[in-house]
Amino acid sequence: MGYKILGFIVWKGAKWYVGHRVSSRAKRFAAAGAVGVGVGALLVAGASARQKHE
């Protein structure tokens, strides 16, 4: 339970820091990168699952 609270505090602190220190353009770039990484991970997982069934 302690790690969950610690993780929550770190997450909120990081969001606050980024919100106050980083420009909105950089935030959009980071969000687009995160979406790209997520899509890439889904594609790799899908290809891996497809190969297991063959």
N, C-alpha and C positions, 0 to 999 in steps of 0.2 A: 504494500500500500504506500510505503514511503517513497518508492521510486516513481509511482504514478503522480504523486504530489510534486516531487522534484521535477519531473518531466513537464508537468503543467506550468510550473513557475519558469522554467527555462524557455519553454515555447512562448509564453506570454511576454517574457522579457525580450526575446529575440524579435518578436513581432513589433513591440514598442520601439526597440532600437532601430530596426529597419524603417519603420514608419516615420521616424524623426530624422534619420541620417541619410536616407537614400532618396534620390529624385524619383519622380513618378515615371519617368522614361525608363530608368533602371528597373523599377518594380515591374513594369510591363514586360521588359525583356526577360526578367527572372521568371515571371509567370508563364510566359511562352515557352521558356526552356523546360520548366517543370512539366507542362502539358506534353511537350515533345518527348521527354524521358518516359513519362507514363505510357504514351502511345507506343513507344519503342519496346518497353517492357511487355506490354500486352501482345505485341506482334511476336516477340521472341518466345513468350510463354505459349502462344497458340501454335507456333511452328514446332516447338518441342513436344507439345501434346499430340500433334498430328503425327510426328515421327514415331512416337511410342505405339500408336495404334496400327502402324503399318507392319 
